[in-house]
Amino acid sequence: MGIARRFAHLSKWAFIEGLAERNIQRHYYQEAMDEDLAYAKRY
């Protein structure tokens, strides 16, 4: 996802939203979820 996102010049969240809008599933590992939850708790 990271390389495709950078080629598209999108933020992480904009890229994820674009995938969701197109019903494209992505692999989501526990480590990434932990990072996302920690980020959300800070803000």
Secondary structure, DSSP 4 states (H G I P E B T S, - for coil): -HHHHHHTT--HHHHHHHHHHTT------HHHHHHHHHHHHH-
